[in-house]
Amino acid sequence: MQRSHHHGHRRSGGPLIADVYHRLVSRHRVEIEVWPARAQAHFRDDWLANPADKQIRFEATVYNSSQGFLWEVRRPDGTAGLGTIDETGVYHPPVKGSLASGTTEVVVATAREDRLRKAYAWLTLVGEGPEPAAVASIDISPRRVNLYYWQGASNQYIDASNKMREFHATLHNGSGAIQWLVNGTLAATGDWFLYQVPNSGGAAVVRVRAQLAAQPSVFDEARILQLNYSWP
C-alpha cells in the first residue's frame, strides 16, 4: 500500500518554495508454513516396513515473497539432523544403527528472503532396523522316548525295536559336523545316532545331546527313560 503526501507553497511576494513529496510503502511481513506439522517414518533399513513408509514428503508455503525457501534437517537440540531432505521436500531417514525407535527429527523450512522466518515439522523415526542375522540351531528327533533293558524282569517280552532308538539331528543356519553325547560322553559323529539300552539296570533317565562340533553352544537334547517291564 502506498500513500503520498504533498508539501509546498509560495509566500506572497517571496521566492518559490519547492514541493516535497513523501511516499510511504507498507508491506506485509514474510511468513512460511510447513505441512504436515507432525509425521512418522521408518528407518531406512527397517526390514519389516513397507518401502513407502521409509520416506515422507513435506511441503512448504511462503507468503508475501516469491523467492522460495530452503530445506534442512535438525535434531531437537539444534545440531545437524540424522536424515536428509532433498529440494523437492522428500525426507530420507537414516539407518537405525544404535538409534532408538521414537527418535525425533526436526524438518526446517527457511524463507530465502528473510532467513529469520522459519517453519518446523516434527518427525518421529520408528522401526526395528535390519533383519536379525540368522542364528545356528539344531533340532533333534525324537525328543522323548521310553526304552527297555534287554535283560531282567520280564524284558524278554519286549520287542528289540523298543530297546534301541535312532536319533536324527537337523542343523539350521550353520555348517559342520554334529557330535552325539550320551550323558556328557562323546559317543558318535554324524547326522544320525543309534542308541541301544544296556543289558540291565534300574529305572533311569539318559540325556542324548546333539551339538555342533565347532560350536558346542549350539545343541539340542533328547531324554530317554530306561525301564524294566514286569509281567504280570
C-alpha positions in Angstrom: 0.0 0.0 0.0 1.4 3.4 -1.0 0.5 6.9 0.4 1.7 10.2 -1.0 1.9 13.5 0.9 2.5 16.8 -0.9 4.1 19.8 0.8 4.7 23.2 -0.9 3.6 26.8 -1.2 4.6 30.3 -2.3 4.9 33.1 0.1 3.3 36.3 -1.1 5.9 38.3 -2.9 8.6 35.8 -1.8 10.5 33.1 -3.5 9.0 29.8 -4.6 9.4 27.1 -2.1 9.9 23.6 -3.7 7.3 21.0 -3.4 8.3 17.9 -1.3 6.6 14.5 -1.7 6.8 11.7 0.9 5.9 8.2 -0.3 5.2 5.7 2.4 5.3 2.0 1.4 3.5 -0.5 3.6 4.3 -4.3 3.1 3.1 -7.4 4.8 5.8 -9.5 6.6 7.1 -12.7 5.0 5.5 -15.8 6.5 6.1 -19.5 6.0 4.4 -22.8 7.0 5.2 -26.5 6.6 2.8 -29.4 6.1 2.5 -31.9 7.7 3.5 -30.4 11.0 3.9 -33.9 12.6 4.8 -37.1 10.8 6.3 -40.6 11.2 8.7 -42.5 9.1 10.5 -45.9 9.4 14.3 -46.2 9.5 15.8 -46.7 6.0 16.9 -50.3 6.9 13.8 -51.4 8.7 13.2 -54.9 7.3 9.6 -55.0 8.5 8.5 -51.7 6.9 6.7 -51.1 3.6 9.2 -49.2 1.4 6.6 -46.4 1.0 6.9 -45.7 4.8 10.7 -45.2 4.6 10.3 -41.7 3.2 7.9 -38.8 3.5 7.3 -35.7 1.5 6.9 -32.3 3.2 5.5 -29.1 1.6 6.2 -25.5 2.4 4.3 -22.4 1.5 5.8 -18.9 1.7 3.5 -15.9 1.9 4.4 -12.3 0.8 7.5 -13.4 -1.0 8.3 -15.0 -4.4 11.9 -16.1 -3.5 11.0 -19.5 -2.2 12.6 -21.4 0.7 15.3 -23.7 1.8 15.1 -27.2 3.5 17.2 -28.6 6.3 17.0 -31.3 8.9 17.9 -30.7 12.6 17.8 -32.6 15.8 15.7 -31.2 18.7 18.9 -29.7 20.3 19.6 -27.7 17.1 22.5 -29.9 15.8 22.6 -31.4 12.3 19.9 -34.0 11.6 20.4 -37.7 11.0 18.3 -37.9 7.9 18.3 -35.8 4.7 15.8 -33.9 2.8 16.0 -33.1 -0.9 15.0 -29.9 -2.7 11.6 -31.4 -3.5 10.8 -31.9 0.2 11.3 -35.6 0.3 12.8 -36.7 3.7 15.1 -39.8 3.7 15.6 -41.4 7.1 18.9 -42.7 8.4 19.6 -46.4 9.1 18.7 -47.5 12.6 22.1 -48.4 14.0 22.0 -47.8 17.7 19.2 -45.2 17.4 16.1 -45.9 19.5 12.7 -46.3 17.9 11.0 -43.0 18.6 14.0 -40.8 17.8 12.8 -37.3 16.8 14.0 -35.2 13.9 13.0 -31.6 13.1 12.4 -30.6 9.4 13.0 -26.9 8.9 11.9 -24.7 6.1 13.5 -21.2 5.9 12.3 -18.3 3.7 15.0 -17.2 1.3 14.1 -13.5 1.5 14.1 -13.4 5.3 16.2 -16.1 6.9 14.7 -15.4 10.3 11.3 -16.6 9.0 11.2 -20.4 9.6 8.7 -23.2 9.9 9.2 -26.5 11.7 7.8 -30.0 11.4 8.4 -32.8 14.0 9.2 -36.2 12.6 9.4 -39.5 14.6 11.6 -42.3 13.4 10.4 -45.8 14.2 11.3 -49.4 13.3 13.4 -52.4 14.1 16.3 -51.9 11.7 17.8 -54.7 9.6 16.7 -58.3 9.8 18.5 -60.1 12.6 21.3 -62.3 11.5 20.4 -66.0 11.2 21.4 -68.0 14.3 22.6 -71.5 14.0 20.4 -74.1 15.7 19.9 -77.9 16.0 16.7 -79.9 16.2 16.9 -83.4 17.5 14.2 -86.0 16.8 12.7 -87.8 18.7 13.0 -85.7 21.9 11.3 -88.0 24.3 11.3 -91.8 24.3 10.8 -94.8 26.6 13.1 -97.8 26.1 13.5 -101.2 28.0 16.6 -103.1 29.1 17.5 -106.2 27.3 17.5 -108.5 30.3 16.0 -108.7 33.7 12.4 -108.5 35.0 10.1 -109.6 32.1 12.0 -107.7 29.4 12.1 -110.7 27.2 8.6 -109.9 26.2 9.6 -106.5 24.8 10.4 -106.3 21.1 14.0 -105.4 20.2 12.8 -102.2 18.5 11.8 -100.9 21.9 15.3 -101.5 23.3 17.1 -99.2 20.9 16.3 -95.9 19.1 17.8 -94.0 16.2 18.0 -90.2 16.6 18.4 -87.6 13.9 19.8 -84.1 14.2 18.9 -81.3 11.7 21.3 -78.3 11.6 19.8 -74.9 10.7 21.7 -71.8 9.5 25.1 -73.4 10.0 27.5 -76.0 8.8 29.9 -78.5 10.3 30.0 -81.9 11.9 27.5 -82.9 14.6 28.6 -84.7 17.7 26.5 -87.0 19.8 27.0 -87.2 23.6 25.4 -89.6 26.0 25.2 -88.2 29.5 28.1 -85.9 28.5 30.4 -88.5 27.0 31.1 -88.4 23.2 29.5 -91.4 21.5 29.4 -90.7 17.8 29.6 -88.1 15.0 27.2 -87.5 12.1 23.5 -86.7 11.4 22.2 -90.0 12.8 22.9 -91.8 16.1 21.7 -95.2 17.2 21.3 -95.6 20.9 21.0 -99.0 22.5 19.9 -99.6 26.1 22.4 -101.5 28.3 21.7 -105.2 29.1 20.2 -104.5 32.5 19.8 -101.8 35.1 17.2 -99.8 37.1 14.9 -97.0 36.0 17.0 -94.1 34.8 16.9 -91.0 32.6 19.6 -90.7 29.9 20.4 -87.4 28.1 21.3 -87.6 24.5 22.8 -84.4 23.1 23.5 -83.4 19.5 25.9 -80.4 19.3 27.8 -78.6 16.6 31.4 -79.8 16.9 32.9 -76.4 16.2 30.4 -74.5 18.4 29.2 -76.7 21.3 26.9 -74.0 22.5 24.6 -74.9 19.5 22.9 -78.0 20.6 19.6 -79.8 21.3 18.8 -82.7 23.7 16.6 -85.7 23.9 15.6 -87.6 27.1 15.4 -91.4 27.3 13.6 -93.1 30.1 15.1 -96.6 30.6 12.7 -99.1 32.2 12.1 -102.7 33.2 9.0 -104.5 32.1 7.1 -106.6 34.7 4.6 -109.2 33.8 2.0 -109.8 35.1 
